């Protein structure tokens, strides 16, 4: 679908967020006002067709909740933004083969969304979208250089460099979870290498480390089915094992953020995701690491802050990339069938 020129009368978008466990949809205005917000489980067991049907029905529910009749959507909305984990081809709007969505191979999600809603649609990596959302609507407002990390099931993120969302040569740039923090460390479920930041500091990995230690019989008050939230809670209570695991995870997260700060020299590093609900228990050691380890000019220039968009981050991120790409002139690279850049 050809994207029409921006019409200021249509200053709202439909935003869809595709996660491995949760789908979310909402109608968002250009000032960040969320007119509607709905969620449901992804339920990957039925394959992409069933999940997409749930997603598009959820989008219709979001339109209805915002008072937009389906037939009126093209006249009232600028378009549809979709955030999804990669790898993907943003320019063609195709989800290639994300590991958190088994069976989603070469899914032309924007074409399907355009057919469903009669709206132009754009697709971006959910980490890239999250960065755009925090920059446009959240903790990064007013900055030109931002790094965003979501510390959750995995560790994702994205960057805004000189006021522009960074996508990289093939449209999938910005994978802070796969910075190597231990060259011969734990295997990373996300990419298959070893020693990635995600293998130590994500919520999934922190829970796995705790359960492994409990299984070895280490003395602890942690339960056998421990999660990252359990580790954070028991670390605060003084449990030695939980404190050791938490301190290791936050130290490595601090190292990873320091590498990003040295490389990009952002004004602000925004930390979001479920693990950051621990608040200063996580933020303080990361700030300390950056202050002591980063190059002095970069350390002085940066702030490490919590994300502002909360549970609506995915929808606000998808909205941000819709406004950016449908109202602007952003060229997004993609990879051809032969693996060459176009």
C-alpha positions as CSV (number, residue, x, y, z in Angstrom):
1,X,0.0,0.0,0.0
2,X,1.3,3.4,-0.9
3,X,1.6,5.6,2.1
4,X,-0.4,8.9,1.7
5,X,0.9,12.3,2.7
6,X,0.4,13.2,6.4
7,X,-3.0,14.7,7.1
8,X,-3.0,16.6,10.4
9,X,-6.7,15.9,10.8
10,X,-5.8,12.2,11.2
11,X,-3.5,12.7,14.2
12,X,-3.9,9.2,15.7
13,X,-2.8,5.7,14.8
14,X,-3.7,2.1,15.5
15,X,-0.7,0.4,17.3
16,X,-0.2,-3.3,17.6
17,X,2.4,-5.0,19.8
18,X,3.3,-8.7,19.1
19,X,4.9,-10.5,22.0
20,X,5.6,-14.2,22.6
21,X,3.2,-14.3,25.6
22,X,1.1,-11.2,25.2
23,X,-0.6,-9.2,22.4
24,X,-1.5,-5.6,22.9
25,X,-3.3,-3.0,20.8
26,X,-4.4,0.6,21.2
27,X,-5.3,3.9,19.5
28,X,-2.7,6.6,20.2
29,X,-2.8,10.3,19.4
30,X,0.2,12.3,18.3
31,X,0.7,13.8,21.7
32,X,0.9,10.3,23.3
33,X,-2.6,10.2,24.6
34,X,-3.7,6.5,24.6
35,X,-7.4,6.5,23.6
36,X,-7.7,2.8,24.0
37,X,-5.6,-0.1,25.3
38,X,-6.4,-3.8,25.2
39,X,-4.4,-7.0,25.7
40,X,-4.7,-10.8,25.4
41,X,-2.5,-13.8,25.5
42,X,-0.6,-14.6,22.3
43,X,-1.3,-18.4,22.4
44,X,1.4,-19.5,20.0
45,X,0.1,-23.1,20.0
46,X,-2.2,-22.5,17.1
47,X,0.6,-21.2,14.8
48,X,0.8,-17.8,13.1
49,X,-2.7,-17.9,11.6
50,X,-4.5,-18.2,14.9
51,X,-2.2,-15.6,16.6
52,X,-2.7,-13.1,13.8
53,X,-6.5,-13.6,14.0
54,X,-6.3,-12.8,17.7
55,X,-4.1,-9.8,17.0
56,X,-6.3,-8.3,14.3
57,X,-9.5,-8.9,16.4
58,X,-7.7,-7.2,19.3
59,X,-7.0,-4.2,17.0
60,X,-10.7,-4.1,16.1
61,X,-11.5,-4.1,19.8
62,X,-9.1,-1.2,20.3
63,X,-10.8,0.8,17.5
64,X,-14.2,0.1,19.0
65,X,-13.0,1.2,22.5
66,X,-11.7,4.4,21.0
67,X,-15.0,5.1,19.2
68,X,-13.7,4.4,15.7
69,X,-15.9,2.4,13.4
70,X,-14.0,0.0,11.2
71,X,-15.2,1.7,8.0
72,X,-14.2,5.1,9.3
73,X,-10.6,4.1,10.2
74,X,-9.0,5.3,6.9
75,X,-10.5,8.7,7.3
76,X,-9.8,9.1,11.0
77,X,-6.4,7.4,11.5
78,X,-3.0,8.1,9.9
79,X,-2.2,4.4,9.8
80,X,-1.1,1.3,11.8
81,X,2.2,0.7,13.5
82,X,3.3,-2.8,14.4
83,X,6.1,-3.8,16.8
84,X,7.4,-7.3,16.9
85,X,10.6,-9.1,17.9
86,X,13.0,-9.8,15.1
87,X,14.6,-10.8,12.9
88,X,12.3,-9.1,10.4
89,X,12.3,-7.0,7.2
90,X,11.0,-3.6,8.2
91,X,10.8,-2.2,4.7
92,X,8.7,-5.0,3.3
93,X,6.8,-5.5,6.5
94,X,7.7,-9.2,6.8
95,X,8.3,-11.1,10.1
96,X,11.2,-13.4,9.1
97,X,11.7,-16.0,11.9
98,X,11.6,-14.7,15.5
99,X,12.6,-17.4,18.0
100,X,9.8,-16.4,20.4
101,X,7.2,-17.0,17.8
102,X,7.6,-20.6,16.5
103,X,6.3,-21.0,13.0
104,X,6.3,-17.3,12.1
105,X,8.4,-17.6,8.9
106,X,8.1,-14.9,6.3
107,X,4.8,-13.6,7.6
108,X,3.7,-10.5,5.6
109,X,2.2,-8.9,8.6
110,X,1.8,-5.3,7.2
111,X,0.1,-6.5,4.1
112,X,-2.3,-8.5,6.2
113,X,-2.9,-5.6,8.5
114,X,-3.5,-3.2,5.6
115,X,-6.1,-5.7,4.2
116,X,-7.8,-6.0,7.6
117,X,-8.1,-2.3,8.5
118,X,-7.8,-0.4,5.2
119,X,-4.8,1.5,6.7
120,X,-1.2,1.9,5.6
121,X,0.9,-0.2,8.0
122,X,4.6,-0.2,9.1
123,X,6.6,-2.8,11.0
124,X,9.6,-2.4,13.2
125,X,11.6,-4.4,15.8
126,X,9.9,-4.1,19.2
127,X,13.1,-2.8,20.7
128,X,13.5,-0.2,18.1
129,X,9.9,0.8,18.6
130,X,10.4,0.9,22.4
131,X,13.3,3.3,21.9
132,X,11.2,5.5,19.6
133,X,8.3,5.4,22.1
134,X,10.4,6.5,25.1
135,X,12.1,9.2,23.0
136,X,8.8,10.6,21.6
137,X,6.4,10.1,24.5
138,X,8.4,9.0,27.6
139,X,11.6,9.4,29.5
140,X,13.7,10.6,26.5
141,X,11.6,13.6,25.5
142,X,13.7,16.6,24.6
143,X,16.9,14.5,23.9
144,X,18.7,13.9,20.7
145,X,20.7,10.7,21.7
146,X,19.0,7.9,23.6
147,X,19.7,4.3,24.4
148,X,16.8,2.0,25.5
149,X,17.1,-1.4,27.1
150,X,14.1,-3.6,28.1
151,X,15.2,-6.1,30.8
152,X,12.5,-8.7,30.8
153,X,12.1,-12.2,29.4
154,X,15.1,-11.4,27.3
155,X,17.1,-8.1,26.9
156,X,16.1,-6.0,23.9
157,X,16.4,-2.4,23.1
158,X,17.1,0.3,20.5
159,X,18.8,3.6,19.9
160,X,18.0,7.2,18.8
161,X,21.1,8.9,17.4
162,X,21.0,12.6,16.6
163,X,17.3,12.7,16.7
164,X,16.7,9.7,14.4
165,X,15.7,6.1,15.3
166,X,18.6,3.8,14.5
167,X,17.9,0.7,12.5
168,X,21.2,-0.4,11.1
169,X,22.1,-1.7,7.6
170,X,19.5,-4.4,7.4
171,X,16.8,-2.8,9.7
172,X,17.5,-5.0,12.7
173,X,20.2,-2.9,14.4
174,X,20.2,-2.5,18.2
175,X,20.6,-5.7,20.1
176,X,22.0,-4.8,23.5
177,X,21.2,-8.2,25.0
178,X,23.8,-9.8,22.8
179,X,26.7,-7.7,24.0
180,X,29.3,-10.3,25.2
181,X,30.0,-9.9,28.9
182,X,31.8,-13.3,29.5
183,X,33.5,-14.7,26.4
184,X,33.2,-18.3,27.6
185,X,30.1,-18.0,29.7
186,X,26.6,-19.4,29.7
187,X,24.9,-20.3,26.4
188,X,22.4,-17.6,25.2
189,X,19.0,-19.0,24.3
190,X,18.3,-15.9,22.1
191,X,21.2,-16.2,19.7
192,X,23.0,-19.4,20.4
193,X,26.4,-17.8,21.3
194,X,27.9,-17.8,24.8
195,X,28.4,-15.1,27.4
196,X,25.7,-12.7,26.2
197,X,24.3,-10.1,28.6
198,X,20.9,-11.7,28.1
199,X,22.2,-15.0,29.4
200,X,22.9,-13.5,32.8
201,X,20.7,-10.4,33.4
202,X,17.4,-11.1,31.8
203,X,14.5,-12.2,33.9
204,X,14.5,-15.6,32.4
205,X,18.2,-16.2,32.9
206,X,18.1,-14.9,36.5
207,X,15.3,-17.3,37.3
208,X,17.2,-20.2,35.7
209,X,20.4,-19.4,37.6
210,X,18.4,-19.3,40.9
211,X,16.6,-22.6,40.1
212,X,20.0,-24.3,39.2
213,X,21.5,-23.2,42.6
214,X,18.4,-24.4,44.5
215,X,18.7,-27.7,42.6
216,X,22.3,-28.1,43.7
217,X,21.2,-27.8,47.3
218,X,22.6,-24.4,48.1
219,X,21.3,-22.9,51.3
220,X,18.6,-20.3,50.5
221,X,15.1,-19.2,51.1
222,X,14.4,-19.1,47.4
223,X,11.7,-21.5,46.2
224,X,12.4,-24.3,43.8
225,X,10.5,-22.5,41.1
226,X,12.2,-19.2,41.7
227,X,11.8,-16.3,39.3
228,X,13.7,-13.0,38.9
229,X,11.1,-11.3,41.1
230,X,11.8,-13.9,43.9
231,X,15.6,-13.2,43.6
232,X,15.1,-9.5,43.9
233,X,12.8,-9.9,46.9
234,X,15.0,-12.3,48.8
235,X,18.1,-10.3,48.0
236,X,16.4,-7.3,49.7
237,X,15.7,-9.6,52.6
238,X,19.4,-10.5,53.0
239,X,19.4,-14.1,51.5
240,X,23.1,-14.7,50.6
241,X,22.4,-16.7,47.4
242,X,19.8,-14.3,46.1
243,X,22.1,-11.3,46.9
244,X,25.0,-13.0,45.1
245,X,22.9,-13.7,42.0
246,X,21.3,-10.2,42.0
247,X,24.7,-8.5,42.4
248,X,26.2,-10.5,39.6
249,X,23.3,-9.7,37.3
250,X,23.3,-6.0,38.0
251,X,27.1,-5.8,37.7
252,X,27.0,-7.4,34.3
253,X,24.1,-5.2,33.3
254,X,26.2,-2.2,34.4
255,X,29.1,-3.5,32.2
256,X,26.8,-3.8,29.2
257,X,25.3,-0.4,29.7
258,X,28.8,1.1,30.1
259,X,29.8,-0.4,26.8
260,X,26.8,1.2,25.2
261,X,27.6,4.5,26.8
262,X,31.2,4.4,25.6
263,X,30.1,3.5,22.1
264,X,27.1,5.9,21.5
265,X,27.6,8.6,24.2
266,X,23.8,9.0,24.7
267,X,22.3,11.8,26.8
268,X,20.0,9.2,28.5
269,X,19.9,5.5,29.0
270,X,16.3,4.3,29.6
271,X,15.8,1.0,31.4
272,X,12.4,-0.7,31.1
273,X,10.9,-4.2,31.3
274,X,9.6,-6.4,34.1
275,X,13.0,-6.8,36.0
276,X,13.2,-3.0,36.4
277,X,10.2,-3.1,38.7
278,X,12.9,-3.6,41.4
279,X,13.5,0.2,41.0
280,X,16.6,1.5,42.6
281,X,17.7,-2.0,43.6
282,X,18.6,-2.3,39.9
283,X,19.1,1.3,38.8
284,X,21.6,2.3,41.5
285,X,24.2,-0.4,40.7
286,X,23.9,0.3,37.0
287,X,24.4,4.0,37.5
288,X,27.4,3.3,39.8
289,X,29.0,1.1,37.2
290,X,28.5,3.7,34.4
291,X,29.9,6.5,36.6
292,X,33.0,4.5,37.5
293,X,33.7,2.6,34.3
294,X,32.6,4.7,31.4
295,X,34.9,7.2,29.7
296,X,34.8,10.4,31.6
297,X,33.1,12.7,29.0
298,X,30.4,10.0,28.3
299,X,29.9,9.3,32.0
300,X,29.3,13.0,32.7
301,X,26.9,13.4,29.8
302,X,24.6,10.5,30.5
303,X,21.6,9.9,32.8
304,X,20.3,6.4,33.6
305,X,16.6,6.6,34.2
306,X,13.6,4.3,34.4
307,X,11.2,4.0,31.5
308,X,8.1,6.1,31.6
309,X,5.7,4.2,29.4
310,X,5.2,1.3,31.7
311,X,2.9,-1.6,30.6
312,X,1.8,0.4,27.5
313,X,5.4,0.7,26.2
314,X,4.8,-1.8,23.3
315,X,1.8,0.1,22.1
316,X,3.3,3.5,22.5
317,X,6.4,2.3,20.7
318,X,4.4,0.9,17.8
319,X,2.6,4.2,17.6
320,X,5.8,6.2,17.6
321,X,7.2,4.3,14.6
322,X,3.9,4.8,12.8
323,X,4.0,8.5,13.3
324,X,7.7,8.6,12.3
325,X,7.4,6.6,9.1
326,X,3.9,7.5,7.9
327,X,4.2,11.2,8.6
328,X,7.8,11.6,7.7
329,X,10.3,10.5,5.1
330,X,12.2,7.7,6.8
331,X,14.0,5.2,4.5
332,X,14.3,1.7,6.1
333,X,16.7,-0.8,4.6
334,X,15.7,-4.4,4.0
335,X,17.3,-7.6,2.9
336,X,16.5,-9.2,-0.4
337,X,15.7,-12.9,-0.8
338,X,19.3,-13.4,-1.7
339,X,20.4,-11.8,1.5
340,X,21.7,-8.7,-0.1
341,X,20.8,-5.2,1.0
342,X,18.3,-3.2,-1.1
